[in-house]
Amino acid sequence: MPHEVSIEASADAAGANPITVEVTRGGVVESRHRGAAAIVDVRGQVQAAWGDIQRPIFPRSAIKALQALPLVETGAADAFGFDDAALALACSSHEGEPRHVETAGAMLAACGLEESALECGVHWPYSQAAAHALAIAGQAPDQRHNNCSGKHAGMVALARQLGIDPKGYTDRTHPVQQRIMGVLETLTGLDLARAAVGIDGCSVPTWAIPLENLAFAFALFGTGEGMPDHRADAALRLRRAVFAEPFMVAGTGRFCTDFMAATAPRVFVKTGAEGVFCAAVPDYGLGVALKCDDGAGRAAEIMLVAALRTIGVLDDVADETVRRFIERPIENRRGTAVGAIRPAAGWLSF
């Protein structure tokens, strides 16, 4: 379990998390983001840390791959013929593009279920092109368009495989969520019955977990170290599915899709709402977890790439590729470059 800090950046005099990302305009720093990050190895030792990594945070969608482990390890994925695209979608926060929606529908059909079996709710596709296409066709979205529909299709498949009624599968007392909670407890080393629990945007429970423990869980997920064989095999299968089908994890123009397409199989990454990011670095035996204090996704993405670059994970990735993800230009409505989003000077120094 996490217990030992090797490197830790100091907080400011008030104990606040360090400034990690800055936003410039005309050569002046216009905005700043604070955050915390942990890099932990498979032994539970903290190899690098910035800010408060022991404060519990809601990981939100950043742990969808961990929530998908029971889908594979119980044999449900095989029983319903889920391919790489379906497994990647089970780990996704997708844009609601046609292939995402069709795959979610196919997963449900394989279980003998319809869209109404989902309990994630309805929203318009995050993809503007997909949303416009629906509107032009005079159609409205349904639950398959929800960015979490793949995860939920996986959960109802798990219920089917366990021989239980999928209805109410989003309730934390349902056997599906209890099974997922058990997986999270094993990987994080925590008793989640004692943890704060909230309700995620898609209605499933979200337990508050410190960044240190989340990073440890992803170190295990990325390597299979310390897992029983069936779980290690499930983690490997999910990683391979995501690397084979990065589009299914997010979609057109999204960071998770583009970054993994450019760097696979070096790093598995997954975003969560409110500025959370988790990553697994299999070859290094490391897990990464971070949160931007103000919930800004734009800052969390920069933090993640900066942390990965600092530990050498991206050393053999082309410089122009790294720069594309770590320092982003800000353009005005006419396409004129007016500033940039970049790591704050000095926050990664140790």
MOKA-V958680 format. One record per helix or strand of 3 or more residues. SS is the DSSP state (~ for helix, > for strand). FROM is the first residue (numbers start at 1). LEN is the number of residues. Records with the same first field share a line. If there is no record, write none. Layout:
SS = FROM-LEN  FROM-LEN
//
This chain:
> = 19-7  28-14  45-6  56-3  197-3  205-6  268-5  276-6  286-7  328-4  337-7
~ = 60-8  69-5  76-4  84-7  98-13  115-3  128-9  143-3  149-14  175-14  192-3  211-13  229-16  246-4  255-9  282-3  297-14  319-8
//
